[in-house]
């Protein structure tokens, strides 16, 4: 093993393989480097995927059995999200940073980079989404941005009254953005964003991730409220409050019925009725009290969850 490969044996990612013919699912531990908190995981097929956390990026081509570190030219701080468009084009974003690779991560280019604390020209970028290799959107600390040429130029489209945590576009026009207590939607490719209230009464929800199946979408809030939209973000309702003292963060639905949520302290929950009821999954025990920060479902048989 190379020195770099040897250093990777310590940080963990959890792989779920669910066999429909069996009674229950099986979660398998995958380690990389225990000193790094992983913020996001995305796969393009069963074998190939990327994760990011700290200022590090890792790639696997064997379903996560091994993860190889990829070079990050911008060492500005945490990378919060990563988005592969295909096996070659991948984008990542984080503190004062937007990164891009055109060769699967062998080389990464900082298409926007600044020095903390981030200024108006490049905020703390926490969310991104790309529909193809050219059209993409970014958001973070009170700012929404977009590009139509793969990041050659990035337009500051609008200020928003929140720190965005996630965004999703179903086509080149219609998108939704979620964050701390607020949701926004756009119908003109992100040129303008319209505020959509979330139905909460007391505790302002800290929403971390979005998940959509067609026009139906979900987000989980810090107080374990589950919000749902059936009209692609035009309005939201509160469909459930998970009966647990765990704090929900990421949420991921495979279809209209089956979804997963990562929680703190370290735990994973599953729903089979569209998010109304949630049951804790049986997973390997860990020494870390930290929870899961990203869940990605390739299909209804293979799911990854990552955290500290």
C-alpha positions as CSV (number, residue, x, y, z in Angstrom):
1,X,0.0,0.0,0.0
2,X,1.1,3.6,-0.6
3,X,1.4,5.9,2.4
4,X,-1.7,7.7,1.3
5,X,-3.7,4.5,1.1
6,X,-2.4,3.4,4.5
7,X,-3.5,6.7,6.0
8,X,-7.1,6.0,4.8
9,X,-7.9,3.0,6.9
10,X,-9.3,5.0,9.8
11,X,-12.3,7.3,8.8
12,X,-15.7,5.7,8.5
13,X,-18.5,5.5,6.1
14,X,-21.5,3.3,6.6
15,X,-22.8,1.1,3.7
16,X,-26.3,-0.3,3.8
17,X,-27.1,-3.3,1.6
18,X,-30.7,-4.3,1.8
19,X,-31.7,-7.7,0.4
20,X,-35.5,-7.7,-0.2
21,X,-35.8,-11.4,0.5
22,X,-34.4,-11.0,4.0
23,X,-36.3,-9.8,7.0
24,X,-34.0,-6.8,7.8
25,X,-31.3,-4.7,6.3
26,X,-27.6,-5.0,7.0
27,X,-25.4,-2.0,7.6
28,X,-21.6,-2.5,7.0
29,X,-18.9,-0.2,8.4
30,X,-16.3,1.3,6.0
31,X,-13.4,3.2,7.6
32,X,-11.2,5.9,6.2
33,X,-9.8,8.5,8.7
34,X,-11.4,8.9,12.1
35,X,-10.1,12.5,12.4
36,X,-12.3,13.9,9.6
37,X,-16.0,14.7,9.7
38,X,-17.7,13.7,6.5
39,X,-20.4,16.1,5.3
40,X,-21.6,14.6,2.0
41,X,-21.7,11.4,-0.1
42,X,-22.8,10.9,-3.7
43,X,-22.6,8.0,-6.1
44,X,-23.2,7.8,-9.9
45,X,-23.5,4.0,-9.9
46,X,-23.0,1.1,-7.6
47,X,-19.2,1.2,-7.8
48,X,-18.2,4.9,-8.2
49,X,-18.8,7.6,-5.7
50,X,-17.3,10.6,-3.8
51,X,-17.3,11.9,-0.3
52,X,-16.1,15.1,1.2
53,X,-15.4,16.5,4.6
54,X,-12.8,18.7,6.3
55,X,-10.8,20.0,3.3
56,X,-10.6,16.5,1.9
57,X,-12.2,14.6,-1.0
58,X,-12.2,10.8,-1.4
59,X,-13.3,8.6,-4.3
60,X,-14.2,4.9,-4.5
61,X,-14.5,2.7,-7.6
62,X,-15.4,-0.5,-5.7
63,X,-18.5,0.4,-3.8
64,X,-16.6,1.9,-0.9
65,X,-14.3,-1.0,0.0
66,X,-11.4,1.3,-0.5
67,X,-11.4,5.1,-0.7
68,X,-8.5,7.1,-2.3
69,X,-7.8,10.7,-1.3
70,X,-7.9,13.2,-4.2
71,X,-6.0,16.5,-4.3
72,X,-7.7,19.6,-3.1
73,X,-6.0,22.8,-4.4
74,X,-7.9,25.1,-2.1
75,X,-7.2,24.4,1.6
76,X,-9.6,27.0,3.0
77,X,-11.7,24.8,5.3
78,X,-14.6,22.4,5.4
79,X,-16.1,21.1,2.1
80,X,-19.9,20.7,2.7
81,X,-21.3,19.2,-0.5
82,X,-20.1,17.3,-3.6
83,X,-22.0,16.7,-6.8
84,X,-20.9,14.3,-9.6
85,X,-22.6,15.1,-12.9
86,X,-21.0,12.0,-14.5
87,X,-17.9,9.9,-14.1
88,X,-15.7,12.9,-15.2
89,X,-17.4,16.1,-14.2
90,X,-17.7,16.7,-10.4
91,X,-18.3,19.8,-8.4
92,X,-17.7,20.5,-4.7
93,X,-18.2,23.5,-2.4
94,X,-17.3,24.7,1.0
95,X,-15.8,27.6,3.0
96,X,-14.9,30.3,0.4
97,X,-14.5,27.6,-2.2
98,X,-16.0,26.1,-5.3
99,X,-14.1,23.2,-6.9
100,X,-14.4,21.4,-10.2
101,X,-12.8,18.3,-11.8
102,X,-13.1,17.2,-15.4
103,X,-11.2,13.9,-15.1
104,X,-13.0,12.2,-12.3
105,X,-11.0,13.9,-9.6
106,X,-7.4,13.1,-10.6
107,X,-7.1,16.9,-10.7
108,X,-9.3,19.5,-9.1
109,X,-9.5,23.2,-10.0
110,X,-10.6,26.0,-7.7
111,X,-13.0,27.9,-10.0
112,X,-13.8,30.3,-7.1
113,X,-11.7,30.6,-4.0
114,X,-11.2,33.2,-1.2
115,X,-9.7,33.5,2.2
116,X,-11.7,33.1,5.4
117,X,-13.6,35.0,6.6
118,X,-15.4,34.9,3.3
119,X,-16.4,38.2,1.8
120,X,-19.3,39.2,-0.4
121,X,-17.6,38.0,-3.6
122,X,-17.5,34.4,-2.4
123,X,-19.6,33.4,0.7
124,X,-19.5,30.3,2.8
125,X,-20.9,28.0,0.1
126,X,-22.8,25.1,1.6
127,X,-25.1,23.9,-1.1
128,X,-24.9,23.2,-4.8
129,X,-26.8,21.4,-7.6
130,X,-26.0,20.7,-11.3
131,X,-28.4,19.4,-13.9
132,X,-25.6,18.9,-16.5
133,X,-22.0,19.8,-16.7
134,X,-22.7,23.5,-17.5
135,X,-25.9,24.6,-15.6
136,X,-25.5,24.7,-11.9
137,X,-26.5,26.6,-8.7
138,X,-24.7,27.5,-5.5
139,X,-25.9,28.9,-2.2
140,X,-24.6,29.5,1.3
141,X,-24.4,32.4,3.7
142,X,-27.3,34.7,2.5
143,X,-26.4,34.4,-1.1
144,X,-27.6,32.4,-4.2
145,X,-25.5,32.1,-7.3
146,X,-25.7,30.3,-10.7
147,X,-23.6,29.4,-13.7
148,X,-24.5,28.4,-17.2
149,X,-21.0,27.6,-18.5
150,X,-19.6,25.2,-16.0
151,X,-18.3,27.8,-13.6
152,X,-16.4,30.0,-16.0
153,X,-18.7,32.8,-14.8
154,X,-20.8,32.7,-11.7
155,X,-23.6,35.2,-11.3
156,X,-24.7,36.4,-7.9
157,X,-28.5,36.1,-8.5
158,X,-30.1,37.1,-5.2
159,X,-29.6,37.6,-1.5
160,X,-31.6,35.3,0.7
161,X,-32.4,35.7,4.4
162,X,-30.8,32.5,5.6
163,X,-27.8,30.2,5.5
164,X,-28.8,27.7,2.8
165,X,-28.0,24.1,3.6
166,X,-29.3,22.3,0.5
167,X,-30.9,22.9,-2.9
168,X,-32.5,20.8,-5.7
169,X,-33.5,21.5,-9.3
170,X,-35.9,19.2,-11.1
171,X,-35.2,20.9,-14.4
172,X,-33.4,24.0,-15.7
173,X,-36.1,26.3,-14.4
174,X,-37.6,25.0,-11.2
175,X,-35.6,24.7,-8.0
176,X,-36.0,24.6,-4.2
177,X,-33.6,25.8,-1.5
178,X,-33.8,25.0,2.3
179,X,-31.9,26.3,5.3
180,X,-32.3,27.7,8.8
181,X,-36.1,28.1,9.3
182,X,-36.8,29.1,5.7
183,X,-37.4,27.7,2.3
184,X,-37.2,29.3,-1.1
185,X,-38.3,28.3,-4.6
186,X,-37.5,29.6,-8.1
187,X,-39.3,29.1,-11.4
188,X,-36.9,31.1,-13.6
189,X,-33.6,29.2,-13.2
190,X,-32.6,31.0,-10.0
191,X,-32.7,34.5,-11.3
192,X,-35.2,35.2,-8.5
193,X,-36.1,33.2,-5.3
194,X,-39.5,33.4,-3.6
195,X,-39.7,32.9,0.1
196,X,-42.0,30.0,1.2
197,X,-42.8,29.8,4.9
198,X,-42.4,26.5,6.8
199,X,-45.3,25.6,9.1
200,X,-43.7,25.8,12.5
201,X,-45.1,27.5,15.6
202,X,-42.4,27.5,18.3
203,X,-38.9,26.2,17.6
204,X,-37.4,27.6,14.4
205,X,-36.4,24.4,12.4
206,X,-32.8,23.9,11.4
207,X,-33.3,22.1,8.1
208,X,-30.2,20.3,6.7
209,X,-31.1,18.3,3.5
210,X,-33.8,18.0,0.8
211,X,-35.0,14.9,-0.9
212,X,-37.4,14.8,-3.9
213,X,-39.4,12.1,-5.8
214,X,-41.0,14.0,-8.6
215,X,-42.9,17.0,-7.1
216,X,-43.0,15.4,-3.7
217,X,-40.2,16.5,-1.4
218,X,-39.2,16.2,2.3
219,X,-36.8,17.8,4.7
220,X,-36.1,16.9,8.3
221,X,-35.7,19.6,11.0
222,X,-33.6,19.9,14.1
223,X,-36.6,19.4,16.4
224,X,-37.4,16.1,14.5
225,X,-40.3,17.7,12.5
226,X,-40.7,16.2,9.1
227,X,-41.9,18.7,6.5
228,X,-43.3,17.7,3.1
229,X,-44.2,19.4,-0.1
230,X,-46.4,17.8,-2.8
231,X,-46.2,20.7,-5.3
232,X,-42.4,21.1,-5.6
233,X,-41.9,23.7,-2.9
234,X,-44.9,26.0,-3.5
235,X,-46.1,25.1,0.0
236,X,-45.0,22.8,2.8
237,X,-46.8,20.9,5.5
238,X,-45.7,19.2,8.7
239,X,-46.5,15.6,8.4
240,X,-44.9,14.1,11.5
241,X,-42.6,14.6,14.5
242,X,-40.3,11.6,15.0
243,X,-40.9,9.9,18.3
244,X,-37.3,10.0,19.5
245,X,-34.9,12.2,21.4
246,X,-32.4,12.0,18.5
247,X,-31.9,15.0,16.3
248,X,-32.6,14.4,12.6
249,X,-30.2,15.9,10.0
250,X,-30.1,14.4,6.5
251,X,-33.1,12.8,4.9
252,X,-33.2,10.7,1.7
253,X,-36.2,9.0,0.0
254,X,-35.9,6.2,-2.5
255,X,-39.6,6.4,-3.5
256,X,-42.8,7.9,-2.2
257,X,-42.9,5.4,0.7
258,X,-39.4,4.5,1.7
259,X,-36.9,6.9,3.2
260,X,-33.9,7.2,5.5
261,X,-32.8,9.8,8.0
262,X,-29.5,10.3,9.7
263,X,-29.5,11.5,13.3
264,X,-27.4,12.6,16.3
265,X,-26.3,10.9,18.4
266,X,-25.2,8.4,15.8
267,X,-28.2,6.6,14.5
268,X,-30.2,5.9,11.3
269,X,-34.0,5.8,11.0
270,X,-36.2,4.4,8.2
271,X,-39.8,5.0,7.1
272,X,-42.0,2.9,4.9
273,X,-45.1,5.2,4.9
274,X,-43.8,8.4,3.3
275,X,-42.3,9.8,6.5
276,X,-45.2,9.6,9.0
277,X,-43.6,6.9,11.1
278,X,-39.9,6.2,11.6
279,X,-38.1,3.3,13.1
280,X,-34.5,3.2,14.3
281,X,-32.2,0.9,12.3
282,X,-29.8,-1.6,13.9
283,X,-26.3,-0.5,13.0
284,X,-22.8,-1.3,14.3
285,X,-21.8,0.5,17.5
286,X,-19.4,3.4,17.4
287,X,-17.3,5.2,20.0
288,X,-18.1,8.6,18.5
289,X,-21.2,10.4,19.8
290,X,-21.5,12.5,16.6
291,X,-24.3,11.7,14.1
292,X,-24.7,11.2,10.4
293,X,-24.6,14.3,8.2
294,X,-25.4,12.9,4.8
295,X,-27.4,9.9,3.4
296,X,-27.4,8.9,-0.3
297,X,-29.6,6.2,-1.8
298,X,-28.5,4.8,-5.1
299,X,-31.7,2.7,-5.2
300,X,-33.9,0.8,-2.8
301,X,-31.2,-1.7,-2.2
302,X,-28.0,0.3,-1.6
303,X,-27.7,3.3,0.7
304,X,-24.7,5.1,2.2
305,X,-24.6,7.3,5.3
306,X,-21.6,9.3,6.4
307,X,-20.6,11.3,9.5
308,X,-17.8,11.9,11.9
